[in-house]
Amino acid sequence: MSRIGKQPITVPAGVTITIANGNEVTVKGPKGELSRVFQKGIEVTVDGAIATVTRANDSLKNFHGLSRTLLKNMIEGVTAGYVKELVIEGTGFKAAVQGNKAILTLGFASPKEYTIPEGCVVTVTADVNVKVEGIDKQVVGEAAARIRSYYPAEPYKGKGIRYKDEKIRRKEGKTVA
């Protein structure tokens, strides 16, 4: 039995879980609604305020813990949501949001444009603090990673985009003899 998969999930008040066709799960909460189709043979059951995930046979061991974690992330997303914070460092480096695009000025000949995906909200404060919010953990994480990929923080001067809690290991530059 999967150690993670067999753990029950407590469903907070205000969250409803509906199951259709045996493996299509919809979670509704105060922040929104998420749906996911799970692997055939993975069964989600809700008994009061407890949700459990079971598997039909041992050939689905790989998906048992994964399915439980995905369901837990859906429940957490519709109640609290997910946030990733990025910091832009460098002279003249800045960000702005115009409509559904994030405009990143990162020292290149032209600014980089990132189209913000649906279900995700990007806000910029003080031109260098970027906050990516949403209810789907995968969408929020991917959006933050794509924005960071335009100019990851480099180890010599520390310029670039980094996560707020990320520590950049600094390297010593060349020495002049």
Residue pairs with C-beta under 8 A, 6 or more apart in sequence:
1 64
2 55
2 61
2 64
2 65
2 68
3 65
4 64
4 65
4 68
4 69
5 53
5 55
5 64
5 65
5 67
5 68
6 64
7 68
8 50
8 51
8 52
9 50
9 51
9 52
9 53
9 68
9 71
9 72
9 75
10 49
10 50
10 51
11 17
11 46
11 49
11 50
11 51
11 75
12 29
12 49
12 75
12 79
13 49
14 29
14 30
14 79
15 27
15 28
15 29
15 75
15 78
15 79
16 27
16 28
16 29
17 25
17 26
17 27
17 28
17 44
17 46
17 51
17 75
18 25
18 26
18 28
19 25
19 26
19 44
19 45
19 46
20 26
22 43
23 37
23 38
23 39
23 40
23 42
23 43
23 44
24 35
24 36
24 37
24 38
25 35
25 36
25 37
25 38
25 44
25 71
25 74
26 33
26 34
26 35
27 33
27 34
27 35
27 71
27 74
27 75
27 77
27 78
28 78
29 75
29 77
29 78
29 79
30 78
30 79
31 77
31 78
31 79
31 80
31 81
31 135
32 77
32 78
32 119
32 135
33 78
34 74
34 77
34 78
34 135
34 136
36 70
36 71
36 74
38 44
38 63
38 67
38 70
39 60
39 63
39 67
41 55
41 56
41 57
41 59
41 60
41 63
42 53
42 54
42 55
42 56
42 60
42 63
42 64
42 67
43 53
43 54
43 55
43 56
44 51
44 52
44 53
44 67
44 71
45 51
45 52
45 54
51 71
51 75
53 64
53 67
53 68
53 71
54 64
55 61
55 63
55 64
73 137
76 82
76 137
77 134
77 135
77 136
77 137
78 135
81 133
81 134
81 135
82 133
82 134
82 135
82 136
82 137
82 140
82 141
83 131
83 132
83 133
83 140
84 131
84 132
84 140
84 141
84 143
84 144
84 163
85 129
85 130
85 131
85 132
85 163
85 164
85 165
86 129
86 130
86 131
86 132
86 144
86 147
86 148
86 161
86 162
86 163
86 164
87 128
87 129
87 130
87 161
87 162
87 163
87 164
88 94
88 95
88 104
88 106
88 127
88 128
88 129
88 130
88 160
88 161
89 128
89 153
89 158
89 159
89 160
89 161
89 162
90 106
90 107
90 151
90 157
90 159
90 160
91 159
92 105
92 107
93 105
93 106
93 107
93 128
93 151
93 159
93 160
94 104
94 105
94 127
94 128
95 102
95 103
95 104
95 105
95 124
95 127
95 128
95 130
96 102
96 103
96 105
96 124
96 127
97 103
97 116
97 122
97 123
97 124
100 115
100 116
101 113
101 114
101 115
101 116
102 113
102 114
102 116
102 122
102 124
102 130
102 147
103 111
103 112
103 113
104 111
104 112
104 113
104 114
104 147
104 150
104 151
104 161
105 111
105 112
106 112
106 150
106 151
106 160
106 161
107 151
107 159
112 150
114 143
114 146
114 147
114 150
116 122
116 143
117 139
117 142
117 143
119 134
119 135
119 136
119 139
120 132
120 133
120 134
120 136
120 139
120 140
120 143
121 132
121 133
121 134
122 130
122 131
122 132
122 133
122 143
122 147
123 130
123 131
123 133
124 130
124 131
125 131
129 164
130 147
130 161
132 140
132 143
132 144
132 147
133 140
134 140
134 143
144 163
147 161
148 161
148 162
148 163
150 161
151 159
151 160
151 161
152 160
152 161
152 162
153 159
153 160
153 161
153 162
153 166
153 168
154 160
154 168
155 168
155 169
155 170
155 171
156 170
156 171
156 173
158 168
158 170
162 168
